[in-house]
């Protein structure tokens, strides 16, 4: 049985798979931190250790789809805890989307893979476009859930949606 042939491509600006996985680790940890550091009791040390193992497994074995489990854990915390502030909801919507997207990209890479920067920026542009609508829906859902908006919450919401719109417009587009 012969080994599969190896293909080498010359990439203009490439990002190594380890960097994508490092970003995935940061996003998973940030998603869990935002979900658990709101109001309510702090997680026990054993639970925090389990989260560290979950984030590590998500990075080492991204093909298992454990990024979705990170999102499920964060969502469960929000369902059983006190309603979060609008800023936390908006940040979680962004983090969840980035976590799942980065997990999907990492799942398609091996340890030695190089990903062209144009591929990543095109995907991030799509994420930014979807985030505009998602953030508006997050504000509407928060209002319908009965959470009161503080004076600064409205401006933070407007600023976050504006930043996502700017990112969607300014991220480079594929030339061909």
Secondary structure, 3 states (H helix, E strand, C coil): CCCCCCCCCCCCCEEEHHHHHHHHHHHHHHHHHHHHCCCCCCCCHHHHHHHHHHHHHHHHCHHHCHHHHHHHHHHHHHHHCCCCCHHHHHHHHHHHHHHHHHHHHHHCCCCCCEEEHHHHHHHHHHHHHHHHHHHHHHHHHHHHCCCCCCHHHHHHHHHHHHHHHHHHHHCCCCCC
